[in-house]
């Protein structure tokens, strides 16, 4: 009986310590956010351990920037799984799109798009799968707009809502300046991005096979200056960033060599010093990793 009591004492002591550790980390991150100029949000969930999460400003709306490309990818795979098209089907690469504000046409600027290689291919065809890869790993705006025309932004939102991500709002393609100036922008919350990355991890965003293929694309991400920046190279990180003036986001599923998994979303806005803000966010990512790795 005494041995059993000692066991219970140690067991609940460990639980109490873990809860305290998470609460202390949340307080540290809260204080870091307060010390930095701008507005910030975090949504962290340890998928390998119950009741281990950190949520700060998690339901505050932020301009989605390029984080909206993950919901678009999910919709592409969903419609392909429904037989509406094949990922091997080809689309013509073009640079003329319709503004959601007034139906006028607009084009993307080469210098503002990190997927520059596609502009040399305008008029040629490219598979839907390759365009999806371009959209994610290179963050190509041109590929994104072509794919949004294919699947329709309204369908993206419907799928997000079915996944419980009710505050992700994909209204339009990228660089629709008239719509932007009228206040019509894509928005997201840290919490909702956390939900869809958790769904991908669990194989329930579309299907286990489709979700693994999407994660395989995300693992190839070329923009790694926030969540992955200070982490060990032996981790598997599936992430999608987003940035515009004063804004730098990242959203990721991180897997450790021992199989532990966690989702981390870091959002920001109104940052005057982008370099300092990005460095701060990458340091918070390292704090989260150290927390998961040590528990």
ChimeraX commands (.cxc) that place a marker at each C-alpha (Angstrom):
marker #1 position 0.00,0.00,0.00 radius 0.5
marker #1 position 2.86,2.34,0.89 radius 0.5
marker #1 position 4.60,1.58,-2.44 radius 0.5
marker #1 position 1.39,2.36,-4.32 radius 0.5
marker #1 position 1.06,5.68,-2.48 radius 0.5
marker #1 position 4.63,6.57,-3.36 radius 0.5
marker #1 position 3.93,5.72,-7.00 radius 0.5
marker #1 position 0.87,7.99,-7.03 radius 0.5
marker #1 position 2.86,10.79,-5.42 radius 0.5
marker #1 position 5.59,10.55,-8.04 radius 0.5
marker #1 position 3.08,10.20,-10.90 radius 0.5
marker #1 position 1.05,13.26,-9.97 radius 0.5
marker #1 position 4.24,15.11,-9.14 radius 0.5
marker #1 position 5.44,14.58,-12.70 radius 0.5
marker #1 position 2.10,15.78,-14.11 radius 0.5
marker #1 position 2.20,18.84,-11.90 radius 0.5
marker #1 position 5.77,19.61,-12.98 radius 0.5
marker #1 position 4.87,19.30,-16.68 radius 0.5
marker #1 position 1.87,21.60,-16.26 radius 0.5
marker #1 position 4.00,24.09,-14.36 radius 0.5
marker #1 position 6.68,23.92,-17.05 radius 0.5
marker #1 position 4.16,24.70,-19.79 radius 0.5
marker #1 position 2.60,27.53,-17.80 radius 0.5
marker #1 position 6.02,29.03,-17.11 radius 0.5
marker #1 position 6.93,28.83,-20.79 radius 0.5
marker #1 position 3.67,30.52,-21.76 radius 0.5
marker #1 position 4.40,33.33,-19.33 radius 0.5
marker #1 position 7.92,33.73,-20.73 radius 0.5
marker #1 position 6.58,33.95,-24.28 radius 0.5
marker #1 position 3.89,36.42,-23.24 radius 0.5
marker #1 position 6.57,38.67,-21.76 radius 0.5
marker #1 position 8.73,38.38,-24.88 radius 0.5
marker #1 position 5.78,39.44,-27.04 radius 0.5
marker #1 position 5.17,42.43,-24.77 radius 0.5
marker #1 position 8.79,43.55,-25.05 radius 0.5
marker #1 position 8.75,43.54,-28.86 radius 0.5
marker #1 position 7.10,46.10,-31.11 radius 0.5
marker #1 position 4.14,44.67,-33.01 radius 0.5
marker #1 position 1.30,42.22,-32.42 radius 0.5
marker #1 position 1.92,38.50,-32.08 radius 0.5
marker #1 position 0.08,35.22,-31.70 radius 0.5
marker #1 position 1.11,31.65,-30.98 radius 0.5
marker #1 position -0.71,28.35,-31.15 radius 0.5
marker #1 position 1.33,25.37,-29.98 radius 0.5
marker #1 position 0.02,21.84,-29.45 radius 0.5
marker #1 position 2.07,18.83,-28.49 radius 0.5
marker #1 position 0.50,15.95,-30.43 radius 0.5
marker #1 position 2.46,13.41,-28.41 radius 0.5
marker #1 position 1.34,14.56,-24.98 radius 0.5
marker #1 position -2.08,15.51,-23.67 radius 0.5
marker #1 position -2.73,18.92,-22.17 radius 0.5
marker #1 position 0.52,20.39,-23.42 radius 0.5
marker #1 position -0.36,23.51,-25.38 radius 0.5
marker #1 position 0.30,27.24,-25.45 radius 0.5
marker #1 position -2.25,29.67,-26.85 radius 0.5
marker #1 position -1.70,33.42,-26.91 radius 0.5
marker #1 position -3.90,35.69,-29.06 radius 0.5
marker #1 position -4.71,32.45,-30.87 radius 0.5
marker #1 position -8.08,33.63,-32.18 radius 0.5
marker #1 position -7.02,37.12,-33.23 radius 0.5
marker #1 position -7.38,37.80,-36.96 radius 0.5
marker #1 position -4.22,38.40,-38.98 radius 0.5
marker #1 position -3.65,39.06,-42.66 radius 0.5
marker #1 position -2.99,35.53,-43.86 radius 0.5
marker #1 position -0.23,36.43,-46.34 radius 0.5
marker #1 position 1.08,33.20,-47.88 radius 0.5
marker #1 position -0.10,30.93,-45.07 radius 0.5
marker #1 position -3.36,30.75,-47.07 radius 0.5
marker #1 position -1.54,28.60,-49.60 radius 0.5
marker #1 position -1.80,25.57,-47.30 radius 0.5
marker #1 position -5.64,25.70,-47.33 radius 0.5
marker #1 position -5.51,26.08,-51.12 radius 0.5
marker #1 position -3.30,22.98,-51.38 radius 0.5
marker #1 position -5.73,21.02,-49.20 radius 0.5
marker #1 position -8.59,22.01,-51.50 radius 0.5
marker #1 position -6.60,21.00,-54.59 radius 0.5
marker #1 position -5.97,17.53,-53.16 radius 0.5
marker #1 position -9.58,17.26,-51.98 radius 0.5
marker #1 position -11.01,18.00,-55.41 radius 0.5
marker #1 position -8.49,15.68,-57.07 radius 0.5
marker #1 position -9.53,12.90,-54.66 radius 0.5
marker #1 position -13.15,13.52,-55.67 radius 0.5
marker #1 position -12.26,12.97,-59.32 radius 0.5
marker #1 position -12.85,16.56,-60.46 radius 0.5
marker #1 position -9.42,16.51,-62.08 radius 0.5
marker #1 position -6.14,14.61,-61.86 radius 0.5
marker #1 position -3.05,16.09,-60.30 radius 0.5
marker #1 position -1.31,15.11,-63.53 radius 0.5
marker #1 position -3.67,17.27,-65.62 radius 0.5
marker #1 position -2.03,20.40,-67.00 radius 0.5
marker #1 position -3.00,24.06,-66.81 radius 0.5
marker #1 position -1.76,26.90,-68.97 radius 0.5
marker #1 position 0.50,29.30,-67.11 radius 0.5
marker #1 position -0.86,32.83,-67.45 radius 0.5
marker #1 position -0.48,36.18,-65.75 radius 0.5
marker #1 position -3.90,37.77,-66.02 radius 0.5
marker #1 position -6.49,37.46,-63.26 radius 0.5
marker #1 position -9.82,39.01,-62.27 radius 0.5
marker #1 position -10.18,41.31,-59.25 radius 0.5
marker #1 position -12.90,40.23,-56.84 radius 0.5
marker #1 position -13.74,43.91,-56.30 radius 0.5
marker #1 position -14.91,44.98,-59.74 radius 0.5
marker #1 position -14.06,42.25,-62.23 radius 0.5
marker #1 position -11.18,44.20,-63.75 radius 0.5
marker #1 position -8.05,42.35,-64.79 radius 0.5
marker #1 position -4.69,42.55,-63.06 radius 0.5
marker #1 position -1.28,40.94,-63.39 radius 0.5
marker #1 position 1.39,39.97,-60.89 radius 0.5
marker #1 position 4.73,41.75,-60.66 radius 0.5
marker #1 position 7.74,39.54,-61.20 radius 0.5
marker #1 position 9.83,41.32,-58.56 radius 0.5
marker #1 position 7.23,40.70,-55.84 radius 0.5
marker #1 position 6.94,36.95,-56.40 radius 0.5
marker #1 position 9.40,34.43,-55.00 radius 0.5
marker #1 position 8.36,31.87,-57.64 radius 0.5
marker #1 position 10.07,33.78,-60.42 radius 0.5
marker #1 position 10.90,30.76,-62.57 radius 0.5
marker #1 position 7.27,30.38,-63.66 radius 0.5
marker #1 position 7.18,33.72,-65.46 radius 0.5
marker #1 position 9.52,32.38,-68.14 radius 0.5
marker #1 position 6.96,29.62,-68.77 radius 0.5
marker #1 position 3.91,31.84,-69.40 radius 0.5
marker #1 position 1.89,30.37,-72.25 radius 0.5
marker #1 position 3.18,26.86,-71.55 radius 0.5
marker #1 position 1.45,24.10,-69.61 radius 0.5
marker #1 position 2.38,22.73,-66.20 radius 0.5
marker #1 position 0.82,19.93,-64.19 radius 0.5
marker #1 position -1.49,20.77,-61.30 radius 0.5
marker #1 position 0.82,18.81,-59.01 radius 0.5
marker #1 position 3.88,20.82,-60.05 radius 0.5
marker #1 position 1.97,24.09,-59.67 radius 0.5
marker #1 position 1.01,23.00,-56.16 radius 0.5
marker #1 position 4.64,22.28,-55.34 radius 0.5
marker #1 position 5.59,25.72,-56.75 radius 0.5
marker #1 position 2.90,27.35,-54.60 radius 0.5
marker #1 position 4.17,25.73,-51.40 radius 0.5
marker #1 position 7.94,25.32,-51.53 radius 0.5
marker #1 position 8.69,28.47,-53.56 radius 0.5
marker #1 position 5.60,30.35,-52.34 radius 0.5
marker #1 position 4.77,31.19,-55.96 radius 0.5
marker #1 position 1.98,33.77,-56.19 radius 0.5
marker #1 position 1.50,33.01,-59.87 radius 0.5
marker #1 position 0.92,29.30,-59.18 radius 0.5
marker #1 position -1.41,30.22,-56.31 radius 0.5
marker #1 position -3.66,32.41,-58.44 radius 0.5
marker #1 position -3.87,29.79,-61.18 radius 0.5
marker #1 position -4.87,27.14,-58.63 radius 0.5
marker #1 position -7.42,29.38,-56.88 radius 0.5
marker #1 position -9.12,29.91,-60.24 radius 0.5
marker #1 position -9.23,26.12,-60.60 radius 0.5
marker #1 position -10.72,25.24,-57.21 radius 0.5
marker #1 position -12.57,28.50,-56.28 radius 0.5
marker #1 position -11.83,30.35,-53.04 radius 0.5
marker #1 position -15.38,29.67,-51.78 radius 0.5
marker #1 position -14.66,25.95,-51.85 radius 0.5
marker #1 position -11.42,26.48,-49.92 radius 0.5
marker #1 position -13.38,28.22,-47.15 radius 0.5
marker #1 position -16.04,25.53,-47.09 radius 0.5
marker #1 position -13.41,22.81,-46.66 radius 0.5
marker #1 position -11.66,24.78,-43.91 radius 0.5
marker #1 position -14.94,25.16,-42.03 radius 0.5
marker #1 position -15.56,21.42,-42.32 radius 0.5
marker #1 position -12.18,20.91,-40.64 radius 0.5
marker #1 position -13.22,23.25,-37.82 radius 0.5
marker #1 position -11.07,26.13,-39.06 radius 0.5
marker #1 position -13.98,28.55,-39.15 radius 0.5
marker #1 position -11.89,31.73,-39.07 radius 0.5
marker #1 position -9.67,31.06,-42.06 radius 0.5
marker #1 position -11.07,33.27,-44.79 radius 0.5
marker #1 position -9.66,32.90,-48.31 radius 0.5
marker #1 position -11.34,35.56,-50.42 radius 0.5
marker #1 position -9.01,36.05,-53.35 radius 0.5
marker #1 position -5.76,35.43,-55.11 radius 0.5
marker #1 position -2.54,37.25,-54.39 radius 0.5
marker #1 position -1.81,40.87,-55.38 radius 0.5
marker #1 position -5.41,41.84,-56.09 radius 0.5
marker #1 position -4.50,45.41,-55.12 radius 0.5
marker #1 position -7.96,46.91,-55.70 radius 0.5
marker #1 position -9.50,44.35,-53.34 radius 0.5
marker #1 position -6.71,44.89,-50.81 radius 0.5
marker #1 position -7.23,48.65,-50.79 radius 0.5
marker #1 position -10.95,48.06,-50.28 radius 0.5
marker #1 position -10.19,45.96,-47.20 radius 0.5
marker #1 position -10.85,42.60,-48.86 radius 0.5
marker #1 position -7.97,40.45,-47.69 radius 0.5
marker #1 position -7.37,36.82,-46.81 radius 0.5
marker #1 position -7.30,36.35,-43.04 radius 0.5
marker #1 position -6.44,33.63,-40.56 radius 0.5
marker #1 position -5.89,32.94,-36.89 radius 0.5
marker #1 position -3.08,31.00,-35.28 radius 0.5
marker #1 position -5.62,28.58,-33.82 radius 0.5
marker #1 position -7.14,27.74,-37.20 radius 0.5
marker #1 position -3.79,27.13,-38.84 radius 0.5
marker #1 position -2.93,24.87,-35.91 radius 0.5
marker #1 position -6.12,22.88,-36.57 radius 0.5
marker #1 position -5.35,22.23,-40.21 radius 0.5
marker #1 position -1.74,21.19,-39.55 radius 0.5
marker #1 position -3.02,18.87,-36.85 radius 0.5
marker #1 position -5.51,17.46,-39.38 radius 0.5
marker #1 position -2.66,16.85,-41.84 radius 0.5
marker #1 position -0.66,15.09,-39.13 radius 0.5
marker #1 position -3.61,12.83,-38.30 radius 0.5
marker #1 position -4.44,12.11,-41.94 radius 0.5
marker #1 position -7.94,13.59,-41.74 radius 0.5
marker #1 position -7.56,16.78,-43.80 radius 0.5
marker #1 position -8.41,14.84,-46.98 radius 0.5
marker #1 position -7.24,11.23,-46.52 radius 0.5
marker #1 position -4.18,9.51,-45.05 radius 0.5
marker #1 position -2.62,9.08,-48.51 radius 0.5
marker #1 position -3.35,12.63,-49.69 radius 0.5
marker #1 position -2.28,14.16,-46.39 radius 0.5
marker #1 position 1.06,12.36,-46.48 radius 0.5
marker #1 position 1.65,13.64,-50.02 radius 0.5
marker #1 position 0.90,17.17,-48.85 radius 0.5
marker #1 position 3.27,16.82,-45.91 radius 0.5
marker #1 position 5.94,15.53,-48.28 radius 0.5
marker #1 position 5.57,18.77,-50.25 radius 0.5
marker #1 position 5.73,20.88,-47.11 radius 0.5
marker #1 position 8.88,19.04,-45.99 radius 0.5
marker #1 position 10.58,20.45,-49.11 radius 0.5
marker #1 position 9.92,24.05,-48.05 radius 0.5
marker #1 position 12.63,26.49,-49.15 radius 0.5
marker #1 position 11.61,29.30,-46.78 radius 0.5
marker #1 position 12.92,28.26,-43.40 radius 0.5
marker #1 position 13.85,31.48,-41.59 radius 0.5
marker #1 position 11.28,31.33,-38.77 radius 0.5
marker #1 position 10.24,28.04,-37.14 radius 0.5
marker #1 position 13.06,25.85,-38.55 radius 0.5
marker #1 position 15.80,28.51,-38.35 radius 0.5
marker #1 position 17.39,27.55,-35.00 radius 0.5
marker #1 position 16.28,23.93,-34.82 radius 0.5
marker #1 position 18.48,20.84,-35.29 radius 0.5
marker #1 position 18.81,19.58,-38.84 radius 0.5
marker #1 position 17.69,16.05,-37.93 radius 0.5
marker #1 position 14.05,17.11,-37.47 radius 0.5
marker #1 position 11.28,16.65,-40.02 radius 0.5
marker #1 position 9.61,20.02,-40.47 radius 0.5
marker #1 position 6.60,20.62,-42.70 radius 0.5
marker #1 position 6.11,24.37,-42.75 radius 0.5
marker #1 position 4.55,27.24,-44.68 radius 0.5
marker #1 position 5.52,30.84,-44.13 radius 0.5
marker #1 position 3.89,34.11,-45.08 radius 0.5
marker #1 position 5.23,37.64,-45.21 radius 0.5
marker #1 position 4.26,41.14,-46.31 radius 0.5
marker #1 position 5.31,44.52,-44.93 radius 0.5
marker #1 position 5.29,44.35,-41.13 radius 0.5
marker #1 position 4.14,40.72,-41.19 radius 0.5
marker #1 position 6.04,37.46,-40.87 radius 0.5
marker #1 position 4.23,34.20,-40.17 radius 0.5
marker #1 position 5.12,30.54,-40.00 radius 0.5
marker #1 position 3.04,27.42,-39.45 radius 0.5
marker #1 position 4.50,23.95,-39.05 radius 0.5
marker #1 position 4.30,20.33,-38.06 radius 0.5
marker #1 position 7.57,19.35,-36.37 radius 0.5
marker #1 position 8.63,15.73,-35.79 radius 0.5
marker #1 position 11.57,14.78,-33.56 radius 0.5
marker #1 position 13.77,11.72,-34.20 radius 0.5
marker #1 position 12.10,9.91,-31.28 radius 0.5
marker #1 position 8.68,10.30,-32.94 radius 0.5
marker #1 position 7.36,13.20,-30.87 radius 0.5
marker #1 position 5.25,15.58,-32.93 radius 0.5
marker #1 position 3.98,19.08,-32.36 radius 0.5
marker #1 position 2.24,21.82,-34.28 radius 0.5
marker #1 position 3.45,25.39,-33.95 radius 0.5
marker #1 position 2.00,28.54,-35.49 radius 0.5
marker #1 position 3.58,31.97,-35.05 radius 0.5
marker #1 position 1.84,35.06,-36.45 radius 0.5
marker #1 position 2.85,38.72,-36.39 radius 0.5
marker #1 position 1.79,42.12,-37.68 radius 0.5
marker #1 position 2.71,45.80,-37.39 radius 0.5
marker #1 position 6.39,45.00,-36.93 radius 0.5
marker #1 position 8.65,47.97,-37.64 radius 0.5
marker #1 position 11.87,45.95,-37.48 radius 0.5
marker #1 position 11.24,42.83,-39.54 radius 0.5
marker #1 position 14.71,41.40,-38.93 radius 0.5
marker #1 position 14.43,41.71,-35.15 radius 0.5
marker #1 position 10.88,40.37,-35.15 radius 0.5
marker #1 position 11.81,37.37,-37.26 radius 0.5
marker #1 position 14.75,36.62,-34.97 radius 0.5
marker #1 position 12.47,36.80,-31.92 radius 0.5
marker #1 position 9.97,34.40,-33.49 radius 0.5
marker #1 position 12.71,31.90,-34.40 radius 0.5
marker #1 position 13.98,32.06,-30.81 radius 0.5
marker #1 position 10.48,31.28,-29.50 radius 0.5
marker #1 position 10.38,28.31,-31.89 radius 0.5
marker #1 position 13.62,27.06,-30.30 radius 0.5
marker #1 position 12.08,27.48,-26.82 radius 0.5
marker #1 position 9.12,25.35,-27.88 radius 0.5
marker #1 position 11.40,22.67,-29.31 radius 0.5
marker #1 position 13.50,22.57,-26.12 radius 0.5
marker #1 position 10.30,22.23,-24.10 radius 0.5
marker #1 position 9.02,19.27,-26.15 radius 0.5
marker #1 position 12.43,17.62,-26.35 radius 0.5
marker #1 position 12.97,17.73,-22.59 radius 0.5
marker #1 position 9.56,16.32,-21.59 radius 0.5
marker link #1:1,2 radius 0.2
marker link #1:2,3 radius 0.2
marker link #1:3,4 radius 0.2
marker link #1:4,5 radius 0.2
marker link #1:5,6 radius 0.2
marker link #1:6,7 radius 0.2
marker link #1:7,8 radius 0.2
marker link #1:8,9 radius 0.2
marker link #1:9,10 radius 0.2
marker link #1:10,11 radius 0.2
marker link #1:11,12 radius 0.2
marker link #1:12,13 radius 0.2
marker link #1:13,14 radius 0.2
marker link #1:14,15 radius 0.2
marker link #1:15,16 radius 0.2
marker link #1:16,17 radius 0.2
marker link #1:17,18 radius 0.2
marker link #1:18,19 radius 0.2
marker link #1:19,20 radius 0.2
marker link #1:20,21 radius 0.2
marker link #1:21,22 radius 0.2
marker link #1:22,23 radius 0.2
marker link #1:23,24 radius 0.2
marker link #1:24,25 radius 0.2
marker link #1:25,26 radius 0.2
marker link #1:26,27 radius 0.2
marker link #1:27,28 radius 0.2
marker link #1:28,29 radius 0.2
marker link #1:29,30 radius 0.2
marker link #1:30,31 radius 0.2
marker link #1:31,32 radius 0.2
marker link #1:32,33 radius 0.2
marker link #1:33,34 radius 0.2
marker link #1:34,35 radius 0.2
marker link #1:35,36 radius 0.2
marker link #1:36,37 radius 0.2
marker link #1:37,38 radius 0.2
marker link #1:38,39 radius 0.2
marker link #1:39,40 radius 0.2
marker link #1:40,41 radius 0.2
marker link #1:41,42 radius 0.2
marker link #1:42,43 radius 0.2
marker link #1:43,44 radius 0.2
marker link #1:44,45 radius 0.2
marker link #1:45,46 radius 0.2
marker link #1:46,47 radius 0.2
marker link #1:47,48 radius 0.2
marker link #1:48,49 radius 0.2
marker link #1:49,50 radius 0.2
marker link #1:50,51 radius 0.2
marker link #1:51,52 radius 0.2
marker link #1:52,53 radius 0.2
marker link #1:53,54 radius 0.2
marker link #1:54,55 radius 0.2
marker link #1:55,56 radius 0.2
marker link #1:56,57 radius 0.2
marker link #1:57,58 radius 0.2
marker link #1:58,59 radius 0.2
marker link #1:59,60 radius 0.2
marker link #1:60,61 radius 0.2
marker link #1:61,62 radius 0.2
marker link #1:62,63 radius 0.2
marker link #1:63,64 radius 0.2
marker link #1:64,65 radius 0.2
marker link #1:65,66 radius 0.2
marker link #1:66,67 radius 0.2
marker link #1:67,68 radius 0.2
marker link #1:68,69 radius 0.2
marker link #1:69,70 radius 0.2
marker link #1:70,71 radius 0.2
marker link #1:71,72 radius 0.2
marker link #1:72,73 radius 0.2
marker link #1:73,74 radius 0.2
marker link #1:74,75 radius 0.2
marker link #1:75,76 radius 0.2
marker link #1:76,77 radius 0.2
marker link #1:77,78 radius 0.2
marker link #1:78,79 radius 0.2
marker link #1:79,80 radius 0.2
marker link #1:80,81 radius 0.2
marker link #1:81,82 radius 0.2
marker link #1:82,83 radius 0.2
marker link #1:83,84 radius 0.2
marker link #1:84,85 radius 0.2
marker link #1:85,86 radius 0.2
marker link #1:86,87 radius 0.2
marker link #1:87,88 radius 0.2
marker link #1:88,89 radius 0.2
marker link #1:89,90 radius 0.2
marker link #1:90,91 radius 0.2
marker link #1:91,92 radius 0.2
marker link #1:92,93 radius 0.2
marker link #1:93,94 radius 0.2
marker link #1:94,95 radius 0.2
marker link #1:95,96 radius 0.2
marker link #1:96,97 radius 0.2
marker link #1:97,98 radius 0.2
marker link #1:98,99 radius 0.2
marker link #1:99,100 radius 0.2
marker link #1:100,101 radius 0.2
marker link #1:101,102 radius 0.2
marker link #1:102,103 radius 0.2
marker link #1:103,104 radius 0.2
marker link #1:104,105 radius 0.2
marker link #1:105,106 radius 0.2
marker link #1:106,107 radius 0.2
marker link #1:107,108 radius 0.2
marker link #1:108,109 radius 0.2
marker link #1:109,110 radius 0.2
marker link #1:110,111 radius 0.2
marker link #1:111,112 radius 0.2
marker link #1:112,113 radius 0.2
marker link #1:113,114 radius 0.2
marker link #1:114,115 radius 0.2
marker link #1:115,116 radius 0.2
marker link #1:116,117 radius 0.2
marker link #1:117,118 radius 0.2
marker link #1:118,119 radius 0.2
marker link #1:119,120 radius 0.2
marker link #1:120,121 radius 0.2
marker link #1:121,122 radius 0.2
marker link #1:122,123 radius 0.2
marker link #1:123,124 radius 0.2
marker link #1:124,125 radius 0.2
marker link #1:125,126 radius 0.2
marker link #1:126,127 radius 0.2
marker link #1:127,128 radius 0.2
marker link #1:128,129 radius 0.2
marker link #1:129,130 radius 0.2
marker link #1:130,131 radius 0.2
marker link #1:131,132 radius 0.2
marker link #1:132,133 radius 0.2
marker link #1:133,134 radius 0.2
marker link #1:134,135 radius 0.2
marker link #1:135,136 radius 0.2
marker link #1:136,137 radius 0.2
marker link #1:137,138 radius 0.2
marker link #1:138,139 radius 0.2
marker link #1:139,140 radius 0.2
marker link #1:140,141 radius 0.2
marker link #1:141,142 radius 0.2
marker link #1:142,143 radius 0.2
marker link #1:143,144 radius 0.2
marker link #1:144,145 radius 0.2
marker link #1:145,146 radius 0.2
marker link #1:146,147 radius 0.2
marker link #1:147,148 radius 0.2
marker link #1:148,149 radius 0.2
marker link #1:149,150 radius 0.2
marker link #1:150,151 radius 0.2
marker link #1:151,152 radius 0.2
marker link #1:152,153 radius 0.2
marker link #1:153,154 radius 0.2
marker link #1:154,155 radius 0.2
marker link #1:155,156 radius 0.2
marker link #1:156,157 radius 0.2
marker link #1:157,158 radius 0.2
marker link #1:158,159 radius 0.2
marker link #1:159,160 radius 0.2
marker link #1:160,161 radius 0.2
marker link #1:161,162 radius 0.2
marker link #1:162,163 radius 0.2
marker link #1:163,164 radius 0.2
marker link #1:164,165 radius 0.2
marker link #1:165,166 radius 0.2
marker link #1:166,167 radius 0.2
marker link #1:167,168 radius 0.2
marker link #1:168,169 radius 0.2
marker link #1:169,170 radius 0.2
marker link #1:170,171 radius 0.2
marker link #1:171,172 radius 0.2
marker link #1:172,173 radius 0.2
marker link #1:173,174 radius 0.2
marker link #1:174,175 radius 0.2
marker link #1:175,176 radius 0.2
marker link #1:176,177 radius 0.2
marker link #1:177,178 radius 0.2
marker link #1:178,179 radius 0.2
marker link #1:179,180 radius 0.2
marker link #1:180,181 radius 0.2
marker link #1:181,182 radius 0.2
marker link #1:182,183 radius 0.2
marker link #1:183,184 radius 0.2
marker link #1:184,185 radius 0.2
marker link #1:185,186 radius 0.2
marker link #1:186,187 radius 0.2
marker link #1:187,188 radius 0.2
marker link #1:188,189 radius 0.2
marker link #1:189,190 radius 0.2
marker link #1:190,191 radius 0.2
marker link #1:191,192 radius 0.2
marker link #1:192,193 radius 0.2
marker link #1:193,194 radius 0.2
marker link #1:194,195 radius 0.2
marker link #1:195,196 radius 0.2
marker link #1:196,197 radius 0.2
marker link #1:197,198 radius 0.2
marker link #1:198,199 radius 0.2
marker link #1:199,200 radius 0.2
marker link #1:200,201 radius 0.2
marker link #1:201,202 radius 0.2
marker link #1:202,203 radius 0.2
marker link #1:203,204 radius 0.2
marker link #1:204,205 radius 0.2
marker link #1:205,206 radius 0.2
marker link #1:206,207 radius 0.2
marker link #1:207,208 radius 0.2
marker link #1:208,209 radius 0.2
marker link #1:209,210 radius 0.2
marker link #1:210,211 radius 0.2
marker link #1:211,212 radius 0.2
marker link #1:212,213 radius 0.2
marker link #1:213,214 radius 0.2
marker link #1:214,215 radius 0.2
marker link #1:215,216 radius 0.2
marker link #1:216,217 radius 0.2
marker link #1:217,218 radius 0.2
marker link #1:218,219 radius 0.2
marker link #1:219,220 radius 0.2
marker link #1:220,221 radius 0.2
marker link #1:221,222 radius 0.2
marker link #1:222,223 radius 0.2
marker link #1:223,224 radius 0.2
marker link #1:224,225 radius 0.2
marker link #1:225,226 radius 0.2
marker link #1:226,227 radius 0.2
marker link #1:227,228 radius 0.2
marker link #1:228,229 radius 0.2
marker link #1:229,230 radius 0.2
marker link #1:230,231 radius 0.2
marker link #1:231,232 radius 0.2
marker link #1:232,233 radius 0.2
marker link #1:233,234 radius 0.2
marker link #1:234,235 radius 0.2
marker link #1:235,236 radius 0.2
marker link #1:236,237 radius 0.2
marker link #1:237,238 radius 0.2
marker link #1:238,239 radius 0.2
marker link #1:239,240 radius 0.2
marker link #1:240,241 radius 0.2
marker link #1:241,242 radius 0.2
marker link #1:242,243 radius 0.2
marker link #1:243,244 radius 0.2
marker link #1:244,245 radius 0.2
marker link #1:245,246 radius 0.2
marker link #1:246,247 radius 0.2
marker link #1:247,248 radius 0.2
marker link #1:248,249 radius 0.2
marker link #1:249,250 radius 0.2
marker link #1:250,251 radius 0.2
marker link #1:251,252 radius 0.2
marker link #1:252,253 radius 0.2
marker link #1:253,254 radius 0.2
marker link #1:254,255 radius 0.2
marker link #1:255,256 radius 0.2
marker link #1:256,257 radius 0.2
marker link #1:257,258 radius 0.2
marker link #1:258,259 radius 0.2
marker link #1:259,260 radius 0.2
marker link #1:260,261 radius 0.2
marker link #1:261,262 radius 0.2
marker link #1:262,263 radius 0.2
marker link #1:263,264 radius 0.2
marker link #1:264,265 radius 0.2
marker link #1:265,266 radius 0.2
marker link #1:266,267 radius 0.2
marker link #1:267,268 radius 0.2
marker link #1:268,269 radius 0.2
marker link #1:269,270 radius 0.2
marker link #1:270,271 radius 0.2
marker link #1:271,272 radius 0.2
marker link #1:272,273 radius 0.2
marker link #1:273,274 radius 0.2
marker link #1:274,275 radius 0.2
marker link #1:275,276 radius 0.2
marker link #1:276,277 radius 0.2
marker link #1:277,278 radius 0.2
marker link #1:278,279 radius 0.2
marker link #1:279,280 radius 0.2
marker link #1:280,281 radius 0.2
marker link #1:281,282 radius 0.2
marker link #1:282,283 radius 0.2
marker link #1:283,284 radius 0.2
marker link #1:284,285 radius 0.2
marker link #1:285,286 radius 0.2
marker link #1:286,287 radius 0.2
marker link #1:287,288 radius 0.2
marker link #1:288,289 radius 0.2
marker link #1:289,290 radius 0.2
marker link #1:290,291 radius 0.2
marker link #1:291,292 radius 0.2
marker link #1:292,293 radius 0.2
marker link #1:293,294 radius 0.2
marker link #1:294,295 radius 0.2
view
